[in-house]
Amino acid sequence: MPSKNFIFWFACFALVVLTTLALMVGNFPVSPADVAGTLWAKAGGARHAIPENVEAVIFAIRGPRIVAAVLIGAALAAAGAAYQGMFKNPLVSPDILGVSAGASLGAVIAIFLALPALAIQGFAFGGGLLAVAFVYLVGRAVRGHDPILSLILSGVAVGTLLGSGIALLKYLADPYNELPAITFWLLGSLATATPEEIGWLALFIVLSLTPLFLLRWRINVLALSDDEARTLGVNVNRLRIVVILAATLMTASAVAVSGMIGWIGLIIPHAARLLAGPEFSRMLPLSMLLGACFLLAVDTLARTVAPVELPPGVLTAFIGTPFFIWLLARSAGKES
């Protein structure tokens, strides 16, 4: 098996290749020479002979979308790695505490009330945070259970409740205006990502990743029992709160920009664990790289594989399901 350093740098190389390919392909193809010349001239501030329409395609149309795909894929994968480490379960995803369901309900409420796009994103972001806060309070209020089990059960219950709210609003929505907008948002899309949204998204991701990187050695201790972690000087409850806040902030900010895009937070950390091992300081950066590559590849396919653009949330399910089954079979083969 290749070394862990080789896997990391190969993932970096794959991200560069996928980014270049994403800039080239589409309804308006751009040659590799034009891509390289435009990027080089922009980086150095030099004048170039590239047509203005090519520059507009690269920087105004495809560029923001590519950056959004990289950031959102990395954020969802990092959140999944954090949740899986905290819950000691490789089958956990960022949806487990209801953040995606809460963000979706918030966005659906805003669309149902015919609010502007900025309000839709704000409602989605706030809905995700409120949902996880409610799940945490419910889990704390339930006594007599393991704290991890209480959080999981509370997340399932609250997520089901929020899903019912989404279904009710879809039933009540105007079938000609509101319902198509709700359906489109729930399927996920990166087509409308703007530089301003990407800037805020990057800020929230950096704020969320900072405590995860600073506490990466302590997060490994969560794989032990609570009593063993306490004997090593780790405040387990406080550490769990920090992990939940960081992962929730990343997930909520990503969902607010892209809508519902599933599977990344489940399969990518699982793949990174198989490639780099369970050690969190290695698994987290590799998960982010693989998540960025995966969503960028999916989004490139979504806008090029068919005459009409396909929702990336649908493609992640089509690609993610057989890939996850293959990962399960491979991990089972290693354990046998």
Secondary structure, DSSP 8 states (H G I E B T S, - for coil): ---HHHHHHHHHHHHHHHHHHHHH-SSS---HHHHHHHHHHHHHT------HHHHHIIIIIIHHHHHHHHHHHHHHHHHHHHHHHHHT-TT--GGGGTHHHHHHHHHHHHHHTT--HHHHHHHHHHHHHHHHHHHHHHHHH--SS-HHHHHHHHHHHHHHHHHHHHHHHHHHS-TTTHHHHHHHHHH---TT--HHHHHHHHHHHHHHHHHHHHTHHHHHHTTS-HHHHHHTT--HHHHHHHHHHHHHHHHHHHHHHH----SHHHHHHHHHHHHH-S-HHHHHHHHHHHHHHHHHHHHHHHHHSSSS---HHHHHHHHHHHHHHHHHHHHHHHH-
